[in-house]
């Protein structure tokens, strides 16, 4: 949980809310098929449905700044460097705008490529 205080009181933002905002921003980026979830028991990567989108995102705070790790599935033929830069920018902007907290970094892990 992240908290900040102002003249109106204390505002608390849960990590699940941050993960949902980040996952939504990432899936709207061109070339992203969806968020990925890796089953640790068998190592199989699964495409997450819309209602479980935050499972592919891990958000945590350090010194009142947010660090986000994302696992995604992309479309075949997309420039990986370009898509990760686009996702990083979109996620950082969306989370900072929605929460008011600074995003220190966004780590994008490409778990699979679909045709």
C-alpha positions as CSV (number, residue, x, y, z in Angstrom):
1,X,0.0,0.0,0.0
2,X,1.1,3.5,-0.8
3,X,0.0,6.5,1.2
4,X,0.2,10.2,1.0
5,X,-1.2,12.9,3.1
6,X,-2.5,16.3,2.1
7,X,-4.9,19.0,3.5
8,X,-7.9,16.7,2.8
9,X,-6.6,13.7,4.7
10,X,-4.7,10.5,3.9
11,X,-5.0,8.8,0.5
12,X,-4.1,5.1,0.2
13,X,-3.6,3.3,-3.1
14,X,-3.4,-0.5,-3.1
15,X,-0.8,-2.5,-5.1
16,X,-3.7,-4.3,-6.9
17,X,-5.1,-1.0,-8.1
18,X,-1.7,0.0,-9.5
19,X,-1.3,-3.4,-11.2
20,X,-4.7,-3.0,-12.8
21,X,-3.9,0.5,-14.1
22,X,-0.5,-0.7,-15.4
23,X,-2.0,-3.8,-17.0
24,X,-4.7,-1.9,-18.7
25,X,-2.2,0.7,-20.1
26,X,0.1,-2.1,-21.4
27,X,-2.6,-4.0,-23.2
28,X,-3.7,-0.9,-25.1
29,X,-0.2,-0.6,-26.6
30,X,0.2,-1.6,-30.3
31,X,1.5,-5.2,-30.7
32,X,0.6,-6.4,-27.2
33,X,-1.5,-9.6,-27.3
34,X,-2.1,-9.6,-23.5
35,X,-0.6,-10.1,-20.1
36,X,1.2,-13.4,-19.4
37,X,1.1,-15.6,-16.3
38,X,3.7,-18.3,-15.8
39,X,2.6,-21.4,-13.9
40,X,5.6,-22.2,-11.7
41,X,4.6,-25.9,-11.4
42,X,4.9,-26.7,-15.1
43,X,6.5,-23.6,-16.5
44,X,3.7,-23.0,-19.1
45,X,3.0,-19.4,-20.0
46,X,-0.8,-18.5,-20.2
47,X,-2.5,-15.6,-21.7
48,X,-4.6,-13.8,-19.1
49,X,-8.2,-12.8,-19.6
50,X,-9.3,-9.2,-19.0
51,X,-10.6,-9.9,-15.4
52,X,-7.2,-11.4,-14.3
53,X,-5.0,-8.8,-16.0
54,X,-3.3,-7.8,-12.8
55,X,-1.8,-11.2,-12.3
56,X,0.8,-10.4,-15.0
57,X,1.9,-7.3,-13.1
58,X,3.9,-6.9,-9.9
59,X,3.9,-3.5,-8.3
60,X,5.8,-2.5,-5.2
61,X,7.0,0.7,-3.6
62,X,10.4,1.8,-2.5
63,X,11.0,5.3,-1.0
64,X,7.4,6.4,-2.0
65,X,8.2,5.6,-5.6
66,X,6.6,2.7,-7.6
67,X,8.5,-0.1,-9.4
68,X,6.5,-2.2,-11.8
69,X,7.4,-5.6,-13.3
70,X,5.2,-6.7,-16.2
71,X,5.0,-10.0,-18.1
72,X,3.5,-9.7,-21.6
73,X,2.8,-11.6,-24.8
74,X,3.5,-9.7,-28.0
75,X,2.6,-10.2,-31.7
76,X,5.2,-11.7,-34.0
77,X,7.0,-9.3,-36.2
78,X,7.0,-6.3,-33.8
79,X,10.2,-4.5,-33.0
80,X,10.9,-5.6,-29.4
81,X,12.8,-2.5,-28.5
82,X,10.1,-0.2,-29.8
83,X,7.3,-2.0,-28.1
84,X,9.0,-2.1,-24.7
85,X,9.8,1.6,-24.9
86,X,6.1,2.3,-25.8
87,X,4.8,0.1,-23.0
88,X,7.2,1.7,-20.5
89,X,6.1,5.2,-21.5
90,X,2.3,4.4,-21.5
91,X,2.4,2.6,-18.2
92,X,4.5,5.2,-16.4
93,X,2.2,8.0,-17.7
94,X,-1.0,6.2,-16.8
95,X,0.1,5.2,-13.3
96,X,1.6,8.6,-12.4
97,X,-1.5,10.4,-13.7
98,X,-4.0,8.1,-11.9
99,X,-2.2,7.8,-8.6
100,X,0.0,10.9,-8.2
101,X,3.0,8.8,-7.2
102,X,6.2,8.8,-9.2
103,X,7.1,5.6,-11.1
104,X,10.8,4.9,-10.7
105,X,11.0,2.2,-13.3
106,X,8.9,-0.2,-15.4
107,X,10.5,-3.6,-16.3
108,X,8.9,-5.4,-19.2
109,X,9.4,-9.1,-19.6
110,X,8.3,-10.7,-22.9
111,X,7.3,-14.2,-22.0
112,X,5.9,-15.3,-25.4
113,X,5.4,-14.2,-29.0
114,X,2.2,-15.1,-30.8
115,X,1.5,-15.1,-34.6
